[in-house]
């Protein structure tokens, strides 16, 4: 695991939420470079690649800087959900079709995270939901029905 420098302590906050993102990158290499650049001030815990590979950038016990100004019911610390969430991004430039293997790999990962941290399914949210009016990812073409279907099979 080649960690991102863009991370910090959860300061005792408990993990309660998973935030699903689209990375908006043209390539995984570009996203990986961006996440590992201290100047970006951005990170995810995990990235699900176009070919279904899983990259980890921040240990789960630490806070990734993925949601920015955000809020969700009972999960907000300060002006963000970062301290209480795990950020999972899917590689997609915002116009591409998400790959079937991404849904399968992402669902397996999220099922493990839910089990490990006792996160109920209703606390798997899109970035657009925790940052309304500011973010739109993982975009309308992310098939939540397929994702949750795969998640059910992975559990």
C-alpha positions as CSV (number, residue, x, y, z in Angstrom):
1,X,0.0,0.0,0.0
2,X,1.5,3.3,-1.1
3,X,-0.2,5.8,1.1
4,X,-1.5,9.2,0.3
5,X,-0.1,12.0,2.4
6,X,-3.6,13.6,2.4
7,X,-4.9,11.9,5.5
8,X,-5.3,12.6,9.2
9,X,-6.5,11.2,12.5
10,X,-10.2,10.5,13.0
11,X,-9.7,12.0,16.5
12,X,-11.8,9.3,18.1
13,X,-14.8,9.5,15.6
14,X,-16.5,6.2,14.8
15,X,-16.9,5.0,11.2
16,X,-20.6,5.1,10.4
17,X,-20.9,5.9,6.7
18,X,-19.5,4.9,3.3
19,X,-19.4,7.6,0.6
20,X,-19.3,6.5,-3.0
21,X,-17.5,8.7,-5.4
22,X,-16.6,9.0,-9.1
23,X,-13.0,10.1,-9.5
24,X,-13.5,12.2,-12.6
25,X,-10.1,11.0,-13.8
26,X,-9.1,10.1,-17.4
27,X,-6.9,7.2,-16.1
28,X,-6.1,5.4,-12.9
29,X,-2.5,6.5,-13.2
30,X,-3.6,10.2,-13.2
31,X,-5.9,9.6,-10.2
32,X,-3.2,7.7,-8.3
33,X,-0.7,10.6,-8.9
34,X,-3.3,13.1,-7.8
35,X,-4.2,11.3,-4.6
36,X,-0.5,10.9,-3.7
37,X,0.3,14.6,-4.4
38,X,0.4,16.6,-1.1
39,X,-0.7,19.7,-3.0
40,X,-4.0,18.1,-4.1
41,X,-5.3,17.9,-0.5
42,X,-7.6,15.0,-1.7
43,X,-7.7,11.3,-0.9
44,X,-10.0,8.3,-0.8
45,X,-9.6,5.2,1.2
46,X,-10.1,3.1,-1.9
47,X,-10.3,3.4,-5.7
48,X,-12.1,0.7,-7.8
49,X,-10.3,0.7,-11.1
50,X,-11.8,0.3,-14.6
51,X,-10.3,-3.2,-14.8
52,X,-11.7,-4.0,-11.3
53,X,-8.5,-3.6,-9.4
54,X,-8.7,-2.1,-5.9
55,X,-6.2,0.5,-4.7
56,X,-5.9,1.6,-1.1
57,X,-4.6,5.0,-0.2
58,X,-5.5,5.6,3.4
59,X,-5.8,3.0,6.2
60,X,-9.4,2.7,7.4
61,X,-8.5,3.8,10.9
62,X,-7.4,7.2,9.5
63,X,-9.5,10.0,7.9
64,X,-9.3,10.4,4.1
65,X,-10.0,13.8,2.7
66,X,-12.7,12.8,0.2
67,X,-16.0,14.5,0.9
68,X,-15.1,18.2,1.6
69,X,-17.9,20.3,3.0
70,X,-20.6,17.6,3.6
71,X,-23.2,16.4,6.0
72,X,-25.3,13.4,6.7
73,X,-27.8,12.5,9.5
74,X,-25.7,11.9,12.6
75,X,-22.5,11.5,10.7
76,X,-21.2,15.0,10.5
77,X,-18.2,16.2,12.5
78,X,-17.4,19.9,12.0
79,X,-18.5,20.7,8.4
80,X,-17.7,17.3,7.0
81,X,-18.4,13.5,7.1
82,X,-14.8,12.7,6.5
83,X,-14.1,11.7,10.2
84,X,-17.0,9.3,10.2
85,X,-16.8,7.8,6.8
86,X,-14.9,5.6,4.4
87,X,-14.5,7.1,0.9
88,X,-14.7,4.6,-2.0
89,X,-14.2,6.0,-5.5
90,X,-14.9,4.4,-8.8
91,X,-12.6,5.2,-11.7
92,X,-14.7,7.1,-14.2
93,X,-14.3,10.4,-16.0
94,X,-18.0,11.2,-15.6
95,X,-19.0,10.3,-19.1
96,X,-18.0,6.6,-19.3
97,X,-20.2,3.6,-18.6
98,X,-19.2,2.0,-15.4
99,X,-17.9,-1.5,-16.1
100,X,-19.7,-4.6,-14.8
101,X,-16.5,-5.8,-13.0
102,X,-16.4,-2.5,-11.2
103,X,-19.8,-3.1,-9.7
104,X,-18.8,-6.6,-8.6
105,X,-15.4,-5.6,-7.2
106,X,-16.8,-2.5,-5.6
107,X,-19.7,-4.4,-4.0
108,X,-17.3,-7.0,-2.6
109,X,-15.2,-4.3,-1.1
110,X,-18.2,-2.4,0.3
111,X,-19.7,-5.6,1.7
112,X,-16.5,-6.2,3.6
113,X,-16.4,-2.7,4.9
114,X,-20.0,-2.9,6.1
115,X,-19.3,-6.1,7.9
116,X,-16.1,-4.9,9.4
117,X,-17.5,-1.6,10.7
118,X,-21.2,-2.6,11.2
119,X,-22.4,-0.1,8.6
120,X,-26.1,-0.6,7.6
121,X,-26.9,-0.5,3.9
122,X,-28.9,2.8,4.3
123,X,-25.6,4.5,5.3
124,X,-24.0,3.8,1.9
125,X,-24.5,7.2,0.2
126,X,-23.3,9.0,-3.0
127,X,-21.1,12.0,-2.8
128,X,-23.9,14.0,-4.3
129,X,-26.1,13.2,-1.3
130,X,-23.6,14.3,1.4
131,X,-22.6,17.4,-0.6
132,X,-25.8,18.4,-2.4
133,X,-25.6,21.3,-4.8
134,X,-21.8,21.0,-4.7
135,X,-21.1,17.6,-6.1
136,X,-22.9,15.3,-8.6
137,X,-20.8,12.1,-8.5
138,X,-20.9,9.2,-8.9
139,X,-23.3,10.8,-11.5
140,X,-26.7,9.7,-12.7
141,X,-25.3,6.9,-14.9
142,X,-24.0,5.1,-11.8
143,X,-26.4,2.1,-11.6
144,X,-27.3,1.9,-7.9
145,X,-29.7,-0.9,-8.6
146,X,-26.9,-3.0,-10.1
147,X,-24.5,-2.0,-7.3
148,X,-26.9,-2.9,-4.5
149,X,-27.8,-6.1,-6.3
150,X,-24.1,-7.1,-6.4
151,X,-23.8,-6.0,-2.8
152,X,-26.6,-8.4,-1.8
153,X,-24.8,-11.2,-3.6
154,X,-21.5,-10.3,-1.9
155,X,-22.9,-10.3,1.6
